[in-house]
Amino acid sequence: MPIKGNMLQYHGRSDRHGQLICWGILFDLMLNSDVLRSHVEAGKVVFGINHTLRSFSPEKKKRLDLVLCRPKAGAPPPRKPRTLQTIADKHGIELSPEQQVLLDDLPLIQEGPVGNVLVALEAKACMTEHIKALPRLYDELNSSHQIVHGHSSQALSIGFFMVNAADEFYSPTNPNPGPNRHRQPHAMQRAVAQVTDLPRRSHHSSQGFDGLGIVVVDMNNDGTSTCKLVTAPPAPADDDVLHYDSMLQRMAHEYDARFSMI
């Protein structure tokens, strides 16, 4: 949707932003996990996008943004399986020369038929109308780890949450002209606090996310302004367990420890 001839960067009813987030997390995880890279090289692990996962107990289902999994035995692969590079090309992901070299050096991980799920990622964003959206976002995130661990207690359930700190936001679903106004920093603080309260687990017999990360951005979505990363409070500090780097390190460590023998 254009604003004064400019195309908006974000649309809440599109899954493009979710795919971009998942792309970045998978790229970083591949760089940080020696075990995952070896599994990909050996053809033991593929990925699935928007995969509907059914839990064993309780019997529920949920579509997850990204899963890492064993290929399903006997199932034909997609005719044109996606890879990190093809997704980057499709969505116009801009990489620095250094990042492109890193991507080129990684083993080729491909989309494939989903077998046993090893890692499941649910990515959510709260860009506007924060208080109104919080109950739904919390429930969707909370149900994610419940269904993943109902499918397999060994699987890693990862949650990612991006929240907007901008004072205003041009929403493509807003029927009125002009941007939505935000009461900041109150709206952002409420959103961060709500997600911080999501359950987390440190043992496979308990309930909660195995990894959880929160990223705060400043984005008004007018089609021209740059989306900026916010590092000041209430964004997680560098040493916070909910900082993106902490989430990534925990993902890599738990994957290496739990699945080294597959």
C-alpha positions in Angstrom: 0.0 0.0 0.0 1.5 3.4 -1.0 1.7 6.5 1.2 2.3 9.5 -1.0 3.6 7.2 -3.7 5.9 5.2 -1.3 5.4 1.5 -0.7 5.0 0.6 3.0 7.7 -1.8 4.3 5.4 -3.8 6.6 1.9 -5.3 6.3 0.4 -7.2 9.3 -1.6 -9.5 7.1 1.4 -10.7 5.1 3.8 -13.4 6.3 6.7 -11.8 4.5 8.1 -10.2 7.7 7.9 -13.5 9.5 9.8 -15.3 6.7 12.5 -12.5 6.8 12.9 -12.9 10.6 13.1 -16.7 10.2 15.6 -16.4 7.5 17.9 -14.3 9.7 17.6 -16.6 12.6 18.3 -19.7 10.5 21.3 -18.0 8.9 22.7 -17.0 12.3 22.0 -20.5 13.8 23.9 -22.1 10.9 26.9 -19.9 11.6 26.8 -20.7 15.3 26.2 -24.5 15.3 28.9 -26.9 14.1 26.6 -29.8 14.7 23.8 -28.3 12.6 26.1 -27.6 9.7 27.4 -31.2 9.8 23.8 -32.5 9.8 23.0 -30.3 6.8 26.1 -31.5 4.9 25.0 -35.1 5.6 21.5 -34.5 4.4 20.1 -35.3 7.8 18.2 -32.0 8.4 16.0 -29.9 6.2 13.6 -27.0 6.9 9.9 -26.4 6.5 8.1 -23.1 6.3 4.6 -22.5 7.6 4.4 -26.1 8.6 1.3 -27.3 10.4 2.4 -29.3 13.5 0.1 -31.7 15.3 0.7 -32.5 18.9 0.3 -36.0 20.4 -1.0 -34.8 23.7 -3.1 -32.7 23.8 -4.4 -33.3 20.3 -4.0 -29.8 18.8 -2.4 -28.3 15.7 -0.7 -25.1 14.8 1.0 -23.6 11.8 4.6 -22.7 12.7 6.8 -20.2 10.9 9.8 -22.4 10.6 10.9 -25.9 11.6 14.2 -27.8 11.4 13.5 -31.4 11.0 14.6 -34.8 9.7 13.4 -35.4 6.1 10.2 -37.5 6.1 11.0 -41.0 4.9 9.5 -41.9 1.5 8.0 -38.4 0.9 9.0 -36.7 -2.3 10.9 -33.4 -1.9 9.4 -30.2 -3.3 9.9 -29.7 -7.1 11.8 -26.5 -6.5 13.0 -26.6 -2.8 13.7 -23.2 -1.3 17.1 -22.5 0.2 18.5 -19.6 2.2 19.8 -18.1 -1.1 16.6 -18.4 -3.0 14.6 -16.9 -0.1 17.1 -14.0 0.0 16.7 -13.5 -3.7 12.9 -13.7 -3.6 12.5 -11.1 -0.8 15.3 -8.9 -1.8 17.3 -9.4 1.3 20.3 -7.1 1.1 23.6 -8.7 2.4 26.9 -7.0 2.9 29.8 -8.5 0.9 31.0 -10.2 4.2 27.6 -11.7 4.8 27.3 -13.0 1.3 30.7 -14.7 1.7 29.4 -16.3 4.9 26.3 -17.5 3.2 28.2 -18.9 0.2 30.4 -20.9 2.6 27.6 -22.5 4.4 26.4 -26.0 3.4 23.2 -25.9 1.3 20.2 -26.3 3.6 17.0 -27.0 1.7 13.3 -27.1 2.2 12.0 -30.7 2.4 9.2 -32.9 3.6 8.9 -32.6 7.3 9.6 -35.7 9.4 10.6 -35.6 13.1 10.7 -31.9 14.2 13.9 -30.9 16.0 13.5 -27.1 16.3 10.3 -25.1 15.9 10.3 -21.3 15.6 7.4 -18.9 16.2 8.0 -15.3 15.2 5.6 -12.5 16.1 5.7 -8.8 15.6 3.7 -6.0 17.4 4.0 -2.9 15.3 0.9 -0.9 16.2 -2.2 -1.0 18.5 0.1 -2.6 21.1 -2.4 -3.0 24.0 -5.2 -4.3 21.8 -2.9 -6.9 20.1 -1.2 -8.2 23.3 -3.7 -10.8 24.4 -3.8 -12.4 21.0 0.0 -12.3 20.6 0.6 -13.8 24.0 -1.9 -16.6 23.4 -0.4 -17.4 20.0 3.2 -17.5 21.4 2.1 -19.5 24.5 0.3 -22.1 22.5 3.3 -22.6 20.3 5.6 -24.2 22.9 2.7 -26.2 24.3 2.0 -27.8 20.9 5.7 -28.3 20.0 6.3 -30.1 23.3 3.0 -32.0 23.0 4.5 -33.2 19.7 7.9 -34.1 21.2 9.4 -33.2 24.6 12.8 -33.3 22.9 12.1 -30.7 20.3 13.3 -27.2 20.8 10.6 -24.5 20.9 11.9 -21.0 20.1 9.9 -17.8 20.4 10.9 -14.5 18.8 9.1 -11.2 19.4 9.7 -7.9 17.7 8.0 -4.7 19.1 7.8 -1.2 17.7 9.0 1.8 19.7 7.9 4.4 17.2 5.5 7.2 18.2 3.4 6.7 15.1 2.9 4.0 12.5 1.3 4.0 9.0 -0.9 0.9 9.0 -2.1 -0.5 5.6 -5.3 -1.8 7.4 -6.2 1.6 8.9 -9.3 2.9 7.1 -8.6 6.5 8.2 -5.9 8.7 6.6 -2.7 9.3 8.6 -0.7 7.2 11.0 -1.8 5.4 14.2 -0.5 7.3 17.2 1.3 5.4 20.0 1.5 6.3 23.7 5.2 5.6 24.0 7.2 4.4 25.9 4.1 2.9 27.7 2.9 0.8 24.8 6.3 -0.7 24.1 7.0 -1.4 27.8 3.7 -3.2 28.2 4.5 -5.4 25.2 8.0 -6.3 26.4 6.7 -7.0 29.9 3.9 -9.3 28.6 6.3 -11.4 26.5 8.9 -11.5 29.3 6.3 -13.3 31.4 6.0 -16.2 28.9 7.1 -19.5 30.5 10.6 -20.8 29.8 12.0 -24.2 30.5 15.5 -25.4 31.4 14.7 -29.2 31.3 12.8 -31.2 28.7 10.3 -32.4 31.3 9.0 -28.9 32.1 6.9 -26.5 30.1 7.9 -23.3 28.3 10.1 -22.0 25.5 13.6 -23.4 25.1 14.8 -20.1 23.8 13.1 -16.7 23.7 14.3 -13.4 22.2 12.9 -9.9 22.1 14.0 -7.2 19.6 12.8 -3.6 19.8 12.7 -1.4 16.6 11.7 2.1 15.7 9.7 2.0 12.5 6.9 4.3 11.3 6.3 2.4 8.0 5.9 5.4 5.8 8.0 3.8 3.0 10.9 6.2 3.3 12.1 6.1 6.9 14.7 3.6 8.0 13.8 0.9 10.5 16.2 1.3 13.4 17.2 -1.1 16.1 16.5 0.2 19.6 19.0 -0.9 22.3 18.0 1.3 25.2 15.7 0.0 27.9 13.2 -1.7 27.9 15.0 -3.5 25.0 16.9 -6.4 26.5 20.5 -5.5 27.5 23.5 -7.4 26.0 23.7 -9.7 29.0 19.9 -10.3 29.3 18.7 -13.9 28.6 16.1 -12.4 26.2 18.6 -10.5 24.1 18.8 -11.8 20.5 22.4 -13.0 20.9 21.5 -14.9 24.1 18.6 -16.6 22.3 20.8 -17.6 19.4 23.6 -18.9 21.7 21.1 -20.9 23.7 19.6 -22.3 20.4 23.0 -23.4 19.2 24.0 -24.9 22.5 20.8 -26.8 23.0 20.8 -28.1 19.5 24.4 -29.3 19.7 23.8 -31.0 23.1 20.5 -32.6 22.3 20.8 -33.7 18.7 24.5 -34.5 18.2 23.9 -38.2 17.8 21.1 -38.2 15.2 
